[in-house]
Amino acid sequence: MENASNFRLVIVTTNSYDNAQQIARILLSERLAACCNLLLGAYSMYTWNDRIEESLEVMIFIKTTVDNIEMLERRVCELHPYDVPEVIAVPIESGSELYLRWIASTVSPFDKQEDTQ
């Protein structure tokens, strides 16, 4: 039985669908994420350099494990056009046993990836 506390939902916003796709494809291919949902048309308002900014963004909802958070964040920052990308990991309190098992079997913990490379 999978322990839900071992899983995270990571939220990332970016400035374009192309960048969101690139981030998602790389995270999936590197087995840092099991699933990425791209939500088009997130209207964001935020403070940047002492000004209120508004922009249309794409949100990425990424499902992964706790073991992958550090490397996933590093990869997002490498691939992201913003100086300060949003990378927020939210604990998953509960979930379908089958779905959690699928996430666990789909992603590879970073330390195991290093051993195979």
N, C-alpha and C positions, 0 to 999 in steps of 0.2 A: 504494500500500500504506500503510495506516494504521500509525503508530508507537504501540504500546500505551502508551508513557510519556506520551502526551498525554491519557490518560483517568484518571478517578478514580471510586472507589466511596466515596460519602459516607454515613456512618452518623449518624443522628439518632434520639434517643429522645424521646418525649413522653408526656403523662399520659392521653391519650384517643384513641380511634379517630377521633372527629370532628376533633380538632386535626390528627392525622396526615393525614387526608384533605384538610383545608383546605390544609396545607402542600404536599402532593403536587400537588393540582390547580393551585395557583398557580405552583409551580415548573415544572410541565409547560406551563401556558398561557403563561408568560413565556419559554418555551424555554430555561430554565436547566438543565433535566433532560430526559433522553430517556425515562427509566423510573424509577418509584418502586415498590418492593415494600414493603407494610406487613405486618409480622409481629406478630400479636396475642399477648398473653400473655407478654411478656418480664418475668421477675421480677428486679428490680434491687435490689441492696444497695449502699449508698454512704454516705460520711461527709458530713454537712452540718451546719454550725454545731456542730461538736464532738460530734455524735451520730450513731450508726449508724441509718440510715433504710432502710426496705424499702418498695417499691411495685411495683405492677403497671403496666407501661408498654407502649407500642407502639413497635416499632423500624421506622424507615424506611431502606431501602437505596436510595440514589439513584445513578444512573449519569449521569455528566456528563464534561465536558472540563476540563482545567486552566484554560483561559481563563475559565471560568464560576465557579470556586471562590469568589473574593472576593465577587461579587454574590450567589451562592447562599447563602453564609454570612450575609451581611447580611440577606437576605430571611427566612431561617429565624429569625434573632434577632428580627426585627420581628413575625413571626407566632407566635412561641413563648410559652407562658405562664410558662416558668421564668426565673428571674433569670440563670442560667448554663446555657443549653442545650448539650447535647452535640452538637458538629458536628465529626466526625473524618473527614478525607479520606485514603483509603488508595490508594496508587498501584496501577494495574493493570499487572502485568508482562507478561501476554500475554492474548490473547483471539482469538476467531473473527474473521477478517478481515471477514466480512460483518456481524457484530454491531458491531464497532468502526466500520465505515463508516456503519452505520445511526445509531449515536450521534452521530457527527460531522455527519451530514446533518440530524439532528433538532434538535439544540441550536444556538443562535446565540451566538457570543462576545459578551460584554457590550459591547465597544467597537463592534461592528457594530450592536447594538440601539440604541445612542445615536444613530448616524448616521441610522437610519430613523425615529426618533421626533421 
